């Protein structure tokens, strides 16, 4: 009898946690089981339109969560050092905090590239992308700095802060403020950034990515910095998040 009772309890526990049912607003039972997402190596998004000869850090956006997270792959340019690198990053677009990141060890993975690295470490990537609720989007379009969303118009701009470098005798960007403005809603500052030991020669906004799940964007900043031991220069990207409905103030 005691054995039968234990089996009955185990059956109830397995059934309850395996089915994960809940109720909707009408009191009907629904299946709330969490299904893990699967992922594929994403397409590169071209954020640099420069015609000059530069090295470019490549950008492969993966997707968004429904609560402000964004994931991407980065492939830093090889500045003649012979070390290939690739990284996977998950960032919170509310705080601009990096939640998780992973980069190759050039010594370990020097013979592997892009999709090979993705396959080799896929289980680790999948675990963390699921942990932060990332849903992959197959086609991601970059909007211009001027765009419309939900009947509102927006423009994103950056104001740079420069200082002359006494050794190079050129102006370098030491910081910036990023703003978003809407004639319908007002304006707000998205981010204020300071750079230490900057070699950034020029900076501009490449465009924006709009989340398919929230009223939120990714702002892509393009920096052109002095190359290792001189030309060619290197183009790098930074990303910052912004909500499209809150925090605006009429001027």
N, C-alpha and C positions, 0 to 999 in steps of 0.2 A: 504493500500500500504506500509505504514511504517512497519507494523507488518510482512508483507511478506518479506521485505528486511532484517529484523533482523533474521528471520528464515533461509533465504538463506545464510547469513553470518555464522550463527552457523553451518549449514550443511557443508559449505566449511572448517571451522576450524576443525570440528570433522573428516571429511574425510581426511584432510591433515595430522593431527597428529596421527590419528589412523592407517593409511596405512603406513606412514613413508617410502615412496618410494624415490629412488635415481636413478642415471644413472651409468652404467658401462662404460668402455672405448670405447664401440661401440655406446654410446648414447642411449642404450636400458634401459627402466625403470626396476628397480629391487626392490624387497621388502627389506628394510633395518631395519625392525622392530626388536627391541632388545627383545629377549626371555629370561626370567629369568631361570637360572639354578636351578635344583632340586638336592638335595644331600642326601647321605646315610651315616650311620656310617661306617668309613673305617676300613680296616683290619690293625692289628698291624704289624709293621715292626721290626724285630729282629735285633738290631744293636750291641748287646752285646754277644760275643762268649766266655766270660770268664767261666771257669769251677769252679772257686772258689765260695764260698757261699757269695753272695752279694744281696743287694736290688737294684732293677732296676727301673728307671723312664721309663715308657712305651711311645712309639712313634707311632702315627697313622697318617701318611701323607694323606692329603686330595687331593691336586692337585695344579696346577699352573695357573697363568694368562698368557696372551700373551705379557705382558709388565713387567716381572720381579718380580711378586709377588708369594708367596708360602704360603700355609695354612696347618696346622697340628693340631692334638689333642695331648695333653700330659697328662699323668696320673702319677703324682709324687708318689714315693714309700712312704708307711706308715712306719715311723721309730718308731713305738710303741706308737704314740701319739693318735691313735684311730680316726684320722680325715681323711676321704677319700676326695680326691680332683681330679678334672679334669679340664683342661683348653683348650680353642680353641684360636689359635694364627695365625695371618696373618703377614708375614714379607716381606719386600722388599729386594730382593736378590742383588740389585745394591748397596744399602747403608747399608744393614744389619739392617735397622731400623724396629722396630715393629710398624706396622700400626694400628693394633687393636688387643686386647686380652680380653678374658673373662675367669674368673675362678669361680668355685663354692664357695659358702659360706658354710663351713662345718656345721654350725648351721642350715641353712635352708635346705640343701640337704643331710643331714647325712644318710638318708634312701634310697637315690637314687644312682644308679650306671650306668656308661657308657651310654648304649642305652636309659635308662630311662631319664637321664639328657638331652641327645641329643633330644629326643622327646619333652620333656617339654619346652625346650628353642629353638626349631628348627626355629621358625619364626625369632628370633633375629639372629641366626647363618646364615640363608639363606639370610637375608637382607644384612649383612656385607660381606659375601662371594661373593655375586653378586656385591656389591658396588666396590669391588677390583678385579672384573673380574675373580674370581677363577673358573676353569673348573675341575671338579673331574675326576680323573683317577682311574679306578677300580683296576688294577694290577700295582703296582709300584715295580720295581726291583732295588735292591742296587748293584751298580757296585763296584768292588774292588778299591783299591787305584791306581792300574794300569788299565787303560782302553783305548779303542780306540773310536774315534768319527769322522765321516766325513773324513776318511783317515789320521787322525792325531792321534798320540799316546800321552798319558798323564800319569803323575804320580803326586800324591798329597802327600805332606809330612808336618810334623809339627816339629818345633824346640822349645823346652821348655826352660824356664828360672826358675831355682830353687834357693831357699834360705833355710838355716837351721833354723828350728824353735827352739828358745832357751828353750822353755818349754817342747816340745815333743821330742827334740833331734833327729829329722828326717828332711829330705829334703822335702819341699813342693813346688809345682809348683806355681809360682807367675805371670807367663805370658807366652805367646807363640807367634810365628810367623808361619803363614800358607802359604805354597808356592804351586804353580802348575807349572810343567815343561813339555815341549813338545820338542822332538828332532827336530821337523819340525818348531816350532814357536819360541821357546826360553823359558824364565822363567819369572814369576811375583809373587809378594807377594799378597795373597788374603786378609789377615787380620793380624793385630797386636793387641794382647789382653793383658791387664793387669788385675790381680785379686787382690782384697783387702780382707784381712783377709781370705786368702785361706787355705783350708784344703784338697787340691787336692794332692793325693799321686802319681797318675799316669795318663798319658794322651796319647791317640793315635787316629789316624783317623780310623773310622770304615769302611767308604766307601763313595760313591757318588751316588746321584740320578740325572739322566739326564732329563731335561725338554723335553716334546714332542712337545713344541711350539716354543722354542728358542734355540740358541746355548749357553745354560746356565746349570750350575750344582748346586746342593746343596751338600756341603761338611759336613759330619756328624762327629763331634768330640766327642769322648767318654772320660769322666772324671771319675776316681774312687776317691772318697773323703772319709775322715774319717767320720764314722757314728756318729749319735747322741749318745753321751756318750760312744763312742767306737764301736767295731764290732757289727754286720756286717757292712762292708763298703757299700757305696751307689754309684751306677753307674748312672751318669747323661749324657745328651747329649747337645751339642751346634750345631747350624747350621750356615754356612756361604755360601754366594753365589759367583759364579765366572762366567764371560763370557769366552767362549772357543775359541774366535777368536781375541779378542782385548787386548791390554795392555802388550803383551809379548815383551821381549827384549832378543836378542841373546847374550849369554855370550862370 
